[in-house]
Amino acid sequence: MGITASTVRDAVRRAATAARMAEHELNTADSKLGDGDTGLMLRRLLERVSTALPVTEDDIGSVFQACGVASSSATGSSLGTLGTIAMLTLAKATRGRSDIPWTELGALLVGVRDAMLARGGATLGDKTVVDTLDAVAAAVDGLADREHVAQAAVAAAAQSLATFRPRANRIGRARMFADRSIGLDDPGMLALTRL
């Protein structure tokens, strides 16, 4: 079996738990480059989204749509906005489907990546969450089962974080501290890695 509405609901609930567990770490990372609230924002966003999940819906697109609507009113942060864009992009791409093969996940994530780049104004290589998403999309592309997808995604996210750590942030609030950002993890990239 591939990705179902139940898979999405379970992933959102697990992400909400992971965000609670990583809140302090993410706030600390963000306090070095921003206003120190990435963990708080992500926890609130995912709590709101997890409470809005339609429990009996089988249409994957409808589940993502509900997530996107809930996310849009949860926070005004740039990372929160990108999360909303991700969910609404996935809603459009999966509308009317109740089962999606794991082999399609890479392509779905590329669609999310492109929508985030278009909305956020970043480019690949700017040291943002989109760089980690790009690495994950490439790593899971064509993989056929959940276990291999999970392993590849975790490894790709960790490698992306390590690859970009010695670089300067080139966009967002952290760009104002470009020299200080060298050797630090971008909070958005760290957040996606923890999720």
C-alpha positions, 0 to 999 in steps of 0.5 A: 500500500502506498500513501493514503489519507491515514498515512498523512494524518499519522505523519501530521500527528507525528510531526506535531509530537516531533515539533514539541520535542524540538521546540527548545532546540529550534528556538535556540538555533533561531535566537542566534540568527533571528528572533528565537521563535521558530520552535514555538511557531512550528509547535503552534502551527502543527498543533493547529493542523493536527486538530483540524485533520478530517478523521474520516476523509479518504481523499488525500487532497482533502486532508492536505486542504484542511491542513493548509487552511488550518496552517494559514491562520496559525502563524504569520511567519515566513516558515509558517507561510511556506508550510501552508504553501506546501500543504496547499500545493500537495492538496492540489496535486493529490485531489481525488486520490485515495492511494498514491504509490511511494514512487511518486513522493519525490515528484510531489516534493519537487512540486512543493519545492518549486511552489516554495521557491516561487513564493519565498523568493529564495533560490537553491543554495541560499541555505534555507528549508527549501535546500533540505526539501530539495535533497529529500525529494531527490533522495526519495525519488522512485523509492517504492516502500515506506521504510526505504523512503523514511531512511533515505529522507532522514539521511538526506536531511541530515546530509543537507544540514551538514553540507550547508552548515559551513555556508552563509545564509543568503536570504531571510532575516539570517542574511543580515548576520551572514558572517555569523551564520557560517557554522550555524544551522539554518533554523528552517533546515533544522526544523525540517530535519527534526520533523 
